[in-house]
Amino acid sequence: MERLETSGLFKQAMVVVPTMFGLLSLLIGQDANWDLLNYHLYNPYAWLNGLVGQDLAPAGFQSYFNPLLDVPYYLMATHWPAWVVAGLMGWIHGLNFVCLLLITGTVVQIGTYRRVAAVLLALCGCCSAVFLSELGNTMGDNVTSVLVLAAIALLVRRWGRLAPGDRRCRLTLLLAGCLLGAAAGLKLTNAVYALAASIALLFAFPTPGVHRYRVTAWLSVGVVLGLTLTGGYWFLKMWSVFGNPLFPQFNNLFGSDMATGISVGDMRWRPTSVAEAMAFPFVFAWRPGRVGESPLHQIALPVLYVLVLAWAALASWRRWAGSPLACVPAGLPLSSSAKFLLVFTSVSYLLWMLIFSIHRYLVPMEMLAPLVIWLLAYHLFKPVFARTFIKFVLVGGGVVVVLTHTTWGNVGLAERAFRVEVPTLPAPERTAIVILQSGQHAWLLPFFPPGVRALSLASSFPESPAYIAKAKAIIQARSDNTYAIFEASKDNRPERIARLNGLLESFGLRSNGWGCQTVRWAVGRNSRLNALMTAGADSPSPCQLELDPARRRDLAAEDRDIAAQKANFAMKNYALHVNTASCVRRASWVGTRQDHYQFCRIESQP
């Protein structure tokens, strides 16, 4: 297959597009997703400071995920300005475009404007609903997808020279496998792509017989090497500390006494019946909340699903009947590298559905979907119809994604990404902090003095009797300086009103003007804002809002109620006495957003 030569357009796109994603990440703002505040900041802190096995699941179940992927972000966020971190994260995620362009530039071999088509297909891949929703954030899917797509690009670009007996071929396969294995070691959900690539090689490699098995074997060896490189240390650490290399996952197999016998984590998203599984792409295209907490709308996957089924039916007919279907126009033949991409995406989807069915784990496959749609359209239809079909699907799909775009949580950029108001601790080395019930509080711990021990109770972690016994032993050993952390009440309305007042001031509106009268009418119809105008309609004073005095909340009373509920829960379930009278409300900042937490003393029973 003739490779599309690298052109000036490609070189410019490889520089410009990642830079644009970096700038877009700045516009989106500071990452504030739930996982970041739960474990993406705490895990690397604990690893770098030797707290693994010392602290006890402060971030719940996720406390024992491999922290290596989060180390760069943690170091950047704690040392560099927030805007630099946000821009760099977006640029790194933009490298997915470079990998996609290397793939499309190799596979797209028809048409007068094939270079432009290759660039547009790579851009369409970056219009993935999941990719855009995670742009600049720390969930890791957009980072590990760079490794997955780089491996696929390496295989596709060297496809015609993958002779099983060639030394350079073996090195290519080992390197591609290492990239796939490294992605899986950093985030285990990527194991589906390593397995899918191996299966795709086995079925699509052009050399028949034993050579296919040799090629697949070399790739698999590379996968093991990459997995060992990025995850081996962590697996050994978990084995030495807890007796389970994947702790606490698959504890039903390894039997660590520090957790109950669970298998894998979140299994609530998988199809509940064979019928739902058969129609699953249509199910979560219509109801995106079916496959994740954040609804991400897209139409590419149902279209790809239909095309794959049509291709499979046509291929089966041609194989068993020996002749093509008369009603199907003769399209362009699929090259063996195109078949590799087709099998890779199909197997990736099937493994994803059977194991996870969580939309955000589909980033590499969803980014390849536009290219595979392009390949199948030109294979199944006449070129004229294929071009029209592709324009309608890809442009329509991009419009749907952009118009319904959402993120996993972002706030305004401040000078520093994170700040915490930390209580004064007279003896940190003899202090224990209990995160009571699930919450986004583990991210606070890196800002506390060194020497503090932390643990969680009633979190997402599958607590066993041994776990509870160790937690109580930590509390008992530091009983004079043990504290509980849990949520505080919050009222976002004053902050929203302050932003609106700043906007009104920038327009220079006056209370007696028609502009302020329009605002007054709109505010009166918004029951959630609970705001009033500070001046009457006849006053020439500036147009400003204030919170309705009748709707003000007593946050101190709400904090006392929360503390009382937590204290009752701790006493009932763990025989711990939370001194509610000692509770202090402390502030914390993620970007420009201010939150609060309660810090209360835990006392020994008399």
N, C-alpha and C positions, 0 to 999 in steps of 0.2 A: 504494500500500500504506500503510495506517495505521501510523504509528510508535508503538511502545509508549512512552508518556510516562515521563520520568524520575521516579521515585517516591522516597519517603523510604527504602524498602528498598534501592533501588539506591545512593543516596548513602551510606547506612551501610555497605553491602557494599564500596563502592569505597574506603572508609577502613579498615575492619576487616580485610578479607582480606589486603591487602598487608602490613599491620602484623603479622598472624599469621604470614605467611611470613618476615618479618624475625625474629620471635621463634623460629620453627622453625629458621632458619639458625643462630641462636645456640646452640640445643640440639644441632644437628648438629656444630658446632665449626669449627675452623680448616681452611680448604681446603688440601689437600696433594696435589692430583692430579698425575699425571706431567707433563702439559703445562705446568702452572704452574712446576714445578721445572725444566723444560727451557727454555721460551722465554717464557712469559707475563710473567715478571718481568724477564728479561734484555732482551727486545726494546725495551720502552719506555725502559729505562735507556740502551741503546745509542743510540737515536734522540735522546733528550733531551741526550745528552752528545757527539753528533757522532762516534760510533764506527762508523756504518754505512759499510762500505767500508774501514775501518781494521782492525777485527777481522775474522776470517775464520771465519764459520759456527760460533761457539762452541756454538750450540744445534742444530747440524746443519742439516738441510733446512729446519726451521721458523724459522731465524734471520732469514729474509727475508720473513716474513709481515708484513702491514700492522700496525704497533704501535699505531695510534691507539686501537683498542678497549681496549688494556691500559693506556693511560696513566693514566686515573682510578684504577684499582685500584693501580697502582704508587705513585702519589703518596699515596694514602690509607694503603697498607700501610707506607710508609716514614715517615709523619708522625703517624698517628693510632693510638690503642689498637686492638688486634686485635678486641675485642668490638664496637667501633663499626663497623669495616669489615665484619665478618661480618653484623651486623644490617642495615646499609645495603644490602649486596649482596642479601640476601634480600628486602628491601623493593622494590628495583628490579626484581628478578625477579617479584615479586608484581604489578607493573603489567601483566603479561600477563593477569591476571584482569580488570583494568579494561577492557582492549581486548576481551576475550572477552565481557564483559557488555554492552558497547556493541553488539556484533554480535548476540548472542542476544536482547537486549532489542528489537532492531529486527526480527529475523526471526520470533521466536516470537509469533504473533498469534492463537492459539486457546486455548481453555480458560479456566475461571473463575480459575484460579490461574496465569495465564501469567507474571506477574512472578516468582513463586516458581520456576516452571519455568525461566525465563531465568537466574536466579541459580544454580539447581542445575546447569544445563547448563554454565555457566561454571566452576563448581567441579569438575564432572566433567572438563572440559577440563584443569584444573590437576592432575588425577590422572594425567596423562600420565607414563608410566614414565621417559621421558628428562628431562622437566621436573623431576620430583622428585629424580632422581639427580644433577642438576646444580644444585640449589637452593643458592645462596650461593657457588658456585664460579666460576672464572675462564675456563671453556672458551669462553664468549661466545655459545653458542647461546641461552641464556635471555635475554640482553640484546638481541641482534639480532632475536629473535622478537617483542619488543615493537614494533619498527619495522614488521615485516611485518604483524602483527595490527592495528596502528594504521592502516596503509594499507588493509587489507581493511575495517576498521570504517568508515573515512572513505567508501569507495566504497559500502558497503551502506547506510549511514545517509543518504546523499545520492542513492541510486539513482533514486528517482522524479523527481529534478530534474536528472539528467544530460542535459540537452538539448544536442546538439553545438554549436549556435550560441550558447549562453549563455556570457558571459564568466566567470561564477562557476563554471560547469561546467568550463571549461578550467583555472581555478585549482585546483579540486578534483582534477582528473586530474593536473595537474602536481605538486601536493603529495603525492598518493598515490604517484605514480611516484618522487618524490624520496625518500620514506620507504623504498620498496622498493630503489631504487638505493643509498641510504645503507647499508642493511643489507648489500647485496652488496659495496659498497666496503670496509666494515669486515671482512667475512668472505665470501670469494668463494663459499662453498657456498650462500649465500642467493640467488645468481643464478637458481637454479631457480625460486624463488618469484616473482621479477620476470618471468621468461618465462611462468610458469604464469598469472599475473594477466593478462598481455597476451592470451594465448590464450583465457582464460576470458571476457574482455570481448568478444573477437571472436566467440565462439560464443553467448554468453548475453545480450548487450545487447539490450533489447527493440526498439529502432529498427532496421528492416531497411536493407539497401542500403549506400550509401557512408558513412552516419553511423557505422556500426560501425567502419569503418576509421579515421575521423577520431578517434573516441573512443580507440581503441587507439593511434593515433599520438601523441595528446597524452600518454597515460600513458607511452608509450615515451620521449618527450622528457624527461619528468620522471625516468624511470629513469636516463637518461644524465646528467642534471644531478646527481642524488643520488650516482651512482657517481663522478662527477668531484669532487664536494664532499668525500667521505670517502676516496676512493682515488686521486684524480688525482695528488696530490703524490707519493704513494708509487710509483705507476707510473712517473712521470717520474724519480724518484730511482733506481729500479732500472734504467731505460733509460740514464740518464747514467753510472751506475757500472759496470753489467754488460752493457749492450746488450740487455737483455731485460726488458720491463716487468713480467713475471710471474715473474722469476727465483726459483728455477731451474726452475719448472714450464714446460712447453711449450718447453723448450730445443731440442727437435728441430726446432722451427719458427724460433726466433730465432738459434740457433747461437752463444751466448756461449761463448767459449773457457774460461771459468772453471768450467764444469760439463759433464758428459757430455750426450748428446742424449736426455734423458728427455722424456716427455709430461706426465702428471700424477702425483700422488703415489701414495697407497695404493689399489691397484686389486684387492686380494685378496678383497674382500668381495662383489663383484658376482656375480650368478648365473652358473653355469658351463654352463648349457644352457637351451634354450627351455622344456623341461619344468619345470625348477626355477624359471625366471622366471614361468611361468604360475601356479605354486603358491607363490610366494615369501612372501606374508603368512603362510601356514600353516607354511612352513618355519621362519621365524625366530620365530614364536610358540611353536613346539614346541622349537626349538633357538635360543634368543636369542643364544648365543655365535657364531652364524653371521654376525651383522651388527655385531659389536663386541667389544672386549676385555672389557667388563663385561656379563654377562648381565642384560638388562632384560626382565622378563616382562610381557606384555600380551596382551589378547584382543580389543581394540577393532578393530584393523586387519583381522584376518581377517573379522570380522562386517561391517565397512564394505565390504570387498572383495566379499563375496557380495551385499550389497545393491546395490552399484553395478552388478555384472554383471546382477542381476535387473532393475534399472531400465533398463539399456541394452537388454536383450532385449525388455522390454515396450515401450520407446519405439520400437525398430526395428519391432516388430510393428505398432504403431499407425500408424507412418509409412507402411509399405509395404502393409499389409493394409487399412488404412483403418478398422479397428474394434478395440476392446480385446479382450483375451483373456477369455473367459467365465469361466474358472476363477480369475481374479484379482479380488478384491473391489475395488470402485471406491474409491480413497482420495482424499485431498485433493490438489488440483492443486498443482504446484510453481510458485511465483512465479519471475519472471525473476532476482531477486536470489538466491533459493535455488538456481536452476540455476547461477548464477555461482559460488556456494560449492562446489557439487558438481563442476563442471568444474575449478575451481581446485585442490581437494584431489586429484582424480583425476590431473590433469596433473602436479601437484607430485610425487605418488608415482611416476609413471612416469619422470619426469626423474631423480628421486633414485635409483631402482633402476638406471637405465641408466648413470648417471655415478658414483655413490658407493656406494650400498647400505651406508652406515654409519649405524646406527640414530640416533645422537645428532644427525644433521643433519635429522631429521624433526620437530623440536619444533613449528613452527607448524602443520604439517599434522596432527600427532597431537593437538594441542590443539583443533583444529577438528573432529576425528572424532566426538565425542559429539553435537555439533549436527547434523552431516550425517547421522549414524545416525538421529537424531530426525526430521529432515525426510523421509528415505527411508522410514522405518517408517510414518509417517502418510500417505505417498503410496502405498505399496504395499499396506498392510493397512487393515482397518477400525479405527476409533479405539479400540475396546475391546481388540482384540488388540494394536494398536500400543502402547498404554500398558503392557500386561503385558510385551511384548517388550522395550520400552525399559528398564523397571525391572530386568528380569532381566539384560540385557546391561550396562547402565551400573553398576548396583550390584555385579554380579559382577566386572566389569572393574576397578572401584575396589578391591574386596577383594583381587583378585589382585595389583594393583600395590602396595598398602600392605603386604600380608603378605610379599611378595618384595622389598621395597624395598632398594636398595643404593645406594651412592654411589661416586664415582670416587676416593675417598681423603680422609678427614678425621681430624684429631687434636684433642686438647684445646686450648682457648684459653689463651694466655699473655698477659702484658702487651703484648708486641710479637709481631707475626706471624712475624718472621724475625730470627735472630741468627746470626752467623758468627764463629768464632775465626780471625782472619786472621793469617798469619805476618808477621813483621817484614820489610819489604822496604827495603833501604838506598837503592835508586834506582828507584822505580816507573816513572819516565819512560823507563827503559832496561830494563824487565822485560817478558818475554813469558811467557804461561801457555798451555800446551798441554793441552786436554782430550782425553785419550787414550782412544779407543773410546767408544761410546755410553754415556751415563749422565746422571743428573739432577744435573749440576754447573754448568750455566750460570747458575743462580740465585745462585750464590755470588759471581759477578763484581761485581755492584753494590756489594758490601761491601768490595772491595779498593780500595786508594788510586787516585786518578785518575792517568792516564798509562800504566797497564798495558795492553799489547796482548794480545788473546786469540784463540785459534784452536782448531779441532778437527781431529783426524786419525782416520780410520776410524770416523766417525760415520755418521749417516743421509744425510749430504750426498753427492751423486753426484760424487765427486772426478774432476777431469780432470788431465792433465799440467800445465796452466797453474796449476791450483789448488795442486797439490803443490809446484810450483816457487815460487810466491808464499809458501806456508807455510814452506818451507825458507829463503827469503830473509828473512822476519821473524825466524826463529830465529837465523839467522847474524848478522843485524844486532844482536841482543841476546844473543849467545851467552854472555856472562858472567853473565847474570841470566835464564836460561830455566828454567822449571819445568814439571813435569807434574802434573796433577791426575787422580786416578782413585779408585775406590771403596776403602773399608776394610771389614774384616770387622765383623759385628755379631751380637750375641747378645741377642735380645729376652726371653729367659727371666727374667733378674734383674728386669727392669722389670715383667713380668707378675706375678712372685711378690711384688714390692713392692706392687702394686695389690691383690692378694689379701690380703696381710697387713694393709693398711689397712682393707679391708672386714671382715676377721675381728676386728680390734681394735675397730671401731665397734660390733660385736655383743657385745663383751665375753666371748667364748667362752674357756673354760678347757680345758687339754689332757685333763683327766679327765672332762669333761662329754660328754653324748651328742651335742651339736652338733659338737664337735671330732672325736669318733669318726666321725661321718658324713663330715666333711671328709677325715679320714685315709683312709677307705675310697675316697672319690672320687679323691683324689690318687693312691692306689695303682693305680687303674685307668686313669689318664691317663699314658700313656707319653711323650707329647710335652712335658709340663711338666717332668719330671725333677726333682721336688721331694720333700723329706722333711720330716717334722715335727721341730721343734727340740727337743721334749721328749717323753718317753715318755707312754704312755696313763695312767699313775698319777700323773703330776705335776700339781700345781694351778697351774702357771705358765700364762701366756697362750698361747692357741692360735696358733702362728706356723709359717711354712714357711721352708725354706732350700733352695737349689739343691744337688742331690746332688753331693757332692765328686767322685765318680767320673765325673760327666758334665760337669764344667767344661771349657770350651774355652780353648785358648791363643790368644787373639786376636792377640797379637804375632807368633806363628809363622804364623798364617793371613795376616796382613798382609804378612809377608815373602814368602810363596808368591805372593800376588797381585802384589806388586811385581816379583818375578822373572818371572812370566808376562807382565806388561806390558812389562818391559824386553826380553824376548826378542822380543815382537811388534814393538816399536818398532825394534829393530835389524834384524830380518828384513825388514820392509816399508818402513821409511823411513830406515834407516841412522842412527838416533838412539840415543845412549847414555844410558840412564836410570841414574843412580847410585843403586842400591837402598840403599846404606849411608846415603844422605842423607835417606831418606824419614822424614817426621814425620807422626804421626797428629794430625789437628785435628778439633775438634768443631764442629757446626753444629746449629741448632735451628729446626724448623718448628713453631710453636706450642709445645706441651709435649713434642714428640717430639725426642729427641736422636739425631743421626746423626753419622757421622765420614767424613772423606775423607783420602786420603794426598797429601802435598805433597812432591814429589821433584825434585831438581835434574837437568836435562838438560845434559850436558857435550859439548863438541866432541871429535871423534875425534882422537887423537894422530897 
